[in-house]
Amino acid sequence: MDTIKKLFATIKQRQKYRPKESYTAELFKKGTDEITKKIGEEAIEVIIAGKNKDKEEITYEMADLWYHCLVLLAHSDITPEDIYGELEKRFK
């Protein structure tokens, strides 16, 4: 199982069981507005890292952005496979 699949499975578990100490569960509790706000914040941090041409910072911030995007996918009942399928359609 690749890392994205493992991470998404963990996110889905947090969505279902909502453990008290889970940041992910807290995002689900707060809903779409908070999730999309975090995506916006992380996207800005990726842009800044890119402008700084700092590979380590870009990698770190991109991982945060991808994580929050996966939370939005789970919240929207969309899977990474749905995104893979869309990408495949675009590049055939």
C-alpha positions as CSV (number, residue, x, y, z in Angstrom):
1,M,0.0,0.0,0.0
2,D,1.5,3.3,-1.0
3,T,1.9,6.2,1.4
4,I,-1.1,8.2,0.1
5,K,-3.4,5.1,0.5
6,K,-2.2,4.6,4.0
7,L,-2.6,8.2,5.0
8,F,-6.0,8.4,3.4
9,A,-7.1,5.2,5.3
10,T,-6.0,6.8,8.5
11,I,-7.8,10.0,7.7
12,K,-11.0,8.0,7.0
13,Q,-10.6,6.2,10.3
14,R,-10.3,9.6,12.1
15,Q,-13.4,10.7,10.3
16,K,-15.4,7.7,11.4
17,Y,-14.2,7.3,15.0
18,R,-13.3,11.0,15.9
19,P,-10.7,10.3,18.6
20,K,-10.5,13.2,21.1
21,E,-6.8,13.9,20.7
22,S,-6.8,13.8,16.9
23,Y,-6.1,17.0,14.8
24,T,-7.8,15.3,11.9
25,A,-10.9,14.5,13.8
26,E,-11.0,18.2,15.0
27,L,-10.9,19.3,11.3
28,F,-13.8,17.1,10.5
29,K,-15.7,18.4,13.5
30,K,-15.1,22.0,12.4
31,G,-16.3,21.2,8.9
32,T,-15.7,22.5,5.3
33,D,-14.9,26.1,6.2
34,E,-12.0,25.1,8.5
35,I,-10.7,22.4,6.1
36,T,-10.7,24.8,3.1
37,K,-9.2,27.6,5.3
38,K,-6.3,25.3,6.2
39,I,-5.8,24.4,2.5
40,G,-5.6,28.1,1.7
41,E,-3.0,28.6,4.4
42,E,-0.9,25.7,3.3
43,A,-1.1,26.8,-0.3
44,I,0.3,30.2,0.6
45,E,3.1,28.5,2.6
46,V,3.9,26.4,-0.5
47,I,4.0,29.5,-2.7
48,I,6.4,31.3,-0.2
49,A,8.6,28.2,-0.1
50,G,8.7,28.1,-3.8
51,K,9.6,31.8,-4.1
52,N,12.4,31.1,-1.6
53,K,13.6,28.2,-3.8
54,D,14.1,26.1,-0.6
55,K,13.7,22.4,-1.5
56,E,13.4,21.3,2.1
57,E,10.7,23.9,2.9
58,I,8.8,23.2,-0.4
59,T,8.8,19.5,0.5
60,Y,7.6,20.1,4.1
61,E,4.9,22.6,3.1
62,M,3.7,20.5,0.1
63,A,3.3,17.5,2.5
64,D,1.1,19.7,4.7
65,L,-1.0,20.8,1.7
66,W,-1.5,17.3,0.4
67,Y,-2.6,16.1,3.8
68,H,-5.2,18.9,4.1
69,C,-6.4,18.1,0.5
70,L,-6.8,14.5,1.5
71,V,-8.9,15.6,4.5
72,L,-11.1,17.6,2.1
73,L,-11.4,14.6,-0.2
74,A,-12.6,12.4,2.6
75,H,-15.0,15.1,3.8
76,S,-16.4,15.3,0.3
77,D,-16.6,11.5,-0.1
78,I,-14.0,11.5,-2.9
79,T,-11.1,9.1,-2.9
80,P,-7.5,9.5,-4.2
81,E,-8.4,6.9,-6.8
82,D,-11.1,9.3,-8.1
83,I,-8.4,11.9,-8.6
84,Y,-6.0,9.4,-10.2
85,G,-8.8,8.6,-12.6
86,E,-9.4,12.2,-13.5
87,L,-5.7,12.7,-14.1
88,E,-5.6,9.7,-16.3
89,K,-8.4,11.0,-18.4
90,R,-6.6,14.3,-18.9
91,F,-3.3,12.7,-20.1
92,K,-4.5,10.0,-22.5
